[in-house]
Amino acid sequence: MRLYFFERITASDFVGPVIIAARDEAEAWATLARRERCPEPALREADWMIAQELSSMPATAAVVYPSHYRAVAVP
């Protein structure tokens, strides 16, 4: 199992993180679609995206940031 962190960011809205445990990305999208009662293609068009895929748990306590935050340098 992997953890998939979904989010939706628009100019007027932010939803997330929605964390889904699934065997693969397809199953994660299908699970989100059931949760939102919306077909997967419509979710993608509504700006839902995978912010992070966590394939293993950290060995020690850690803050797990969405992947798009990693590009930001932290002093």
N, C-alpha and C positions, 0 to 999 in steps of 0.2 A: 504494500500500500504506500501511496505517496499522498502528501498534503498539497492541495492546490488552493491558492489564495486568489480569489476573484475580486474585482472591483469594477465600478462604473463611475467614470468621471466625465461630466459635461460642464458646460459654462455655468449652468445653474444648479447642478446637483452632484452629490457624491454619495455612493453606496459602497460599503465595504468595510473591512474585508469580510467576505463570505468564504469560510474555510471548508473545503470538501475533501474527504478522504476517499480515494479511488485507486483502482489498479492502473489506470492510464488516463491520458487527457480526454479521450473520447467519452469515457465513463464519467469523468468529472463534469464535462459540458452537459451530458445527458442528465446528470443529477441536478445541476443548476437549472436546467430547463424545466424539470419537474417542480423544483422549488418555486420558480418564478411563474410557472404555468404559462410558459411561452416557448415556442420552438427555438432551437439553437441558432439558426440563421438570424432570427429576429433579435436575439440577445446580442449577437455580434454587431448587428446594425445599430443597436441601441448603445453602443460603446462599452459593452462588457468586455473585459479582458482578463487574462491570467496575469496577476501582478507578481506571483512567485510560485515556484514549484519546489517543494521541499522533499527531496528523495530520501533523506535520512535525517534522523534527529541529531542535533548537536551533542557532542560528547559531554560538554559542560554547559552550565547556564549561559544563555546568550540572548541578545535581542536579535530577532530575525526580521530584517527589513525587506520590503518588496523589492524586486529586482531593479525597478527603475530608479530607486533611491540610491543604489550602489554607485551610480555615475556621479553623484554629488560628493565632492571632497569634504571631509569633516576635519576641522583643525584639531 
